Amino acid sequence: MKKPVLRFDCVNRIKVDKSSLLRIVKSPQGEILVDPTGKMNGRGAYLTPDRKTFILAKKNKSLEKTLKSSISDEVYRKIEKYLHE
């Protein structure tokens, strides 16, 4: 039996099963993208895919700290749009 793969939710500061989290990735070229597959190359940050967590991530700049890069409003809009799908 395989152990579940756990990842750290950068906003809520808890370890959760990877399959239930949304991955945001900073590609080697410096682009910030939503990674629905969880397999893109680059530095990843995970967050629980709900509105409350998204608002906290934006307010506290948790994603920016984890990815070590500034995130534009356009990227936040893309993440928010992905959460509503």
C-alpha positions as CSV (number, residue, x, y, z in Angstrom):
1,M,0.0,0.0,0.0
2,K,1.4,3.4,-1.0
3,K,1.6,6.2,1.4
4,P,-0.3,9.3,0.4
5,V,1.8,12.1,-1.0
6,L,1.6,15.1,1.4
7,R,2.4,18.7,0.5
8,F,2.6,21.9,2.6
9,D,-0.2,24.3,2.1
10,C,1.7,27.6,2.1
11,V,-1.3,29.7,3.3
12,N,-2.9,27.5,6.0
13,R,0.5,26.0,7.1
14,I,-0.7,22.4,7.1
15,K,0.3,19.2,5.3
16,V,-2.4,17.9,3.1
17,D,-2.8,15.2,0.4
18,K,-1.3,16.6,-2.8
19,S,-4.3,15.6,-4.9
20,S,-6.6,17.9,-2.9
21,L,-4.4,21.0,-3.4
22,L,-3.9,23.5,-6.2
23,R,-0.3,23.9,-7.4
24,I,1.1,27.3,-8.6
25,V,4.4,27.0,-10.3
26,K,7.2,29.4,-11.1
27,S,8.7,28.0,-14.4
28,P,12.5,28.1,-15.1
29,Q,11.7,31.1,-17.4
30,G,10.2,33.0,-14.5
31,E,6.5,32.7,-15.5
32,I,3.9,32.1,-12.7
33,L,1.3,29.5,-13.9
34,V,-1.5,27.4,-12.5
35,D,-0.4,23.7,-12.7
36,P,-3.5,21.5,-12.7
37,T,-1.4,18.4,-13.5
38,G,1.1,18.9,-10.7
39,K,3.9,17.9,-13.1
40,M,5.3,21.2,-14.6
41,N,8.9,22.0,-14.1
42,G,9.8,24.7,-11.7
43,R,9.3,25.8,-8.1
44,G,5.9,24.9,-6.8
45,A,3.6,26.3,-4.1
46,Y,0.4,24.6,-3.0
47,L,-2.8,26.0,-1.6
48,T,-6.2,24.7,-0.7
49,P,-8.5,25.5,-3.7
50,D,-11.1,27.6,-1.9
51,R,-12.0,31.3,-1.9
52,K,-11.0,32.0,1.8
53,T,-7.5,30.5,1.3
54,F,-7.1,32.5,-2.0
55,I,-8.0,35.8,-0.2
56,L,-5.5,35.0,2.6
57,A,-2.8,34.1,0.0
58,K,-3.2,37.5,-1.7
59,K,-3.4,39.5,1.5
60,N,-0.4,37.8,3.2
61,K,1.6,37.4,0.0
62,S,2.1,33.7,0.9
63,L,2.5,32.7,-2.7
64,E,5.1,35.4,-3.4
65,K,7.1,34.4,-0.3
66,T,7.0,30.7,-1.3
67,L,7.8,31.2,-4.9
68,K,10.4,34.0,-4.1
69,S,8.9,36.2,-6.8
70,S,6.4,39.0,-7.1
71,I,3.0,38.1,-8.5
72,S,1.0,40.4,-10.7
73,D,-2.7,41.1,-10.4
74,E,-3.2,39.3,-13.8
75,V,-1.8,36.1,-12.3
76,Y,-4.0,36.4,-9.3
77,R,-7.0,36.8,-11.6
78,K,-6.0,33.6,-13.5
79,I,-5.8,31.7,-10.2
80,E,-9.2,33.0,-9.1
81,K,-10.7,32.1,-12.5
82,Y,-9.3,28.6,-12.1
83,L,-10.9,28.3,-8.7
84,H,-14.3,29.1,-10.1
85,E,-14.1,26.4,-12.7
